[in-house]
Amino acid sequence: MKMSIPSDYQHLSELEALSLVRKGEGYIVLGNRRRGDYSLTGKGNYTLNTLERLRI
């Protein structure tokens, strides 16, 4: 599946609003672009593990 960068950040924003991911302090520089890092929250981990058990 091919997604655009704005689409990626839109989805990350939605996941952040649901408290499934959190934006980190660091960033990665690629050329002149800055990329934020994200990580799963406890709720995000729980949700992912539950979905994997259900195989959804």
N, C-alpha and C positions, 0 to 999 in steps of 0.2 A: 504494500500500500504506500503510495506516495502522498506526503503531506507537505504543505508549505510552512515556512517558519512562523508566519503570523497565526496559522492554524494551530501549530504546536503550542505556542504561547497562550492561545485562547483556551485550549484544553487544560494546560497547566493551571491557568487562572481559575477555571471551573473546579478542578480538583483541589486547589488551595482553598476556595470558598467552602468546600465540603469538609475541610480539615483532613484531607487524605494525603496531601503533600505539603511541605513547607519549603520556602525559598531559603537557600543558604546564604551565608555571608560572603563566600568567595565568588569568583567569576573566572572564566576562561577567556583569554584574548585570542581570537582567530583573525589574523590580519588586523583590520581596524574595527572589527565587530566584537562586542563584549557579550558573553553568554553567562547567564546565571546558572547556579547549580541548585538542584532540587533533591529532596529526599523524602521517603515515605515517613509519615507519622505513625504512631502506635495504631491509630484507627485505620490508617491506610494499610499497614501490615496485616492487621486482623481481617480487613475486608478482602485483601488479596488471598490470604490463606483460606478463608471461607470459600471464596469463588473457586480456588484450585481444588478444594475438597469436593465441591459440587460439580466440578468440571464444566463450568459455564464459560 
